[in-house]
Amino acid sequence: MADKKYYTREKVVGGTKYIAQFNGISAALDAVDHSYIDGSSNISTRKLANYIFENVIVEPKGLTPDDFDDVDDFNAVLSWARDVMQGKFREAEDKGTAKAKG
């Protein structure tokens, strides 16, 4: 098994630069597990956002949903950070899933 690799990506939303870190697929699975609404099979957006702000967004630190001026910026950052968390930030040739052509 290869050494664990962490990647960071940057994005500017609403004039603020955000840096998100890919922590591996296990961390993405933990995010989902920690985000369920008790007693249901539904995911809480707030719980998921809190997990992402604590574990995926590395700059700026200590974000909360109330740090955003509007829901559009909040959703843009959360959606992008969720993609980074799930490993959906690489270019196609960087994924390492394509078989070598002979």
C-alpha positions, 0 to 999 in steps of 0.5 A: 500500500502506498504512503498516505498522501495529503493534497491541498487546493485553493479557491477564492470565493466572495473575495476570501481565499480558502485552502482545503486538504484531502485527508484520504478516503477514510476521512471522507467516510468519517465525515458522512458517519459523523453527519447523520441526524440521530435516529434517521438515515438523513445527513445534516448539512450543519453537521457536515459543514462543521466536520468539513470546517474542522477537518478539511478547510485548513485556511482560514481556520475556525470557520462556522456557517455564520462567517459567511455573508450569504448562503450562496458563498457558504454553499460554494465553499462547502460543495468545493471542500466536499469535492476535495474531501472526496478526492474529486480535485485532481485532473484526469491524468493525475488520478492514477486510475487509467491503465497504461497503454501498450 
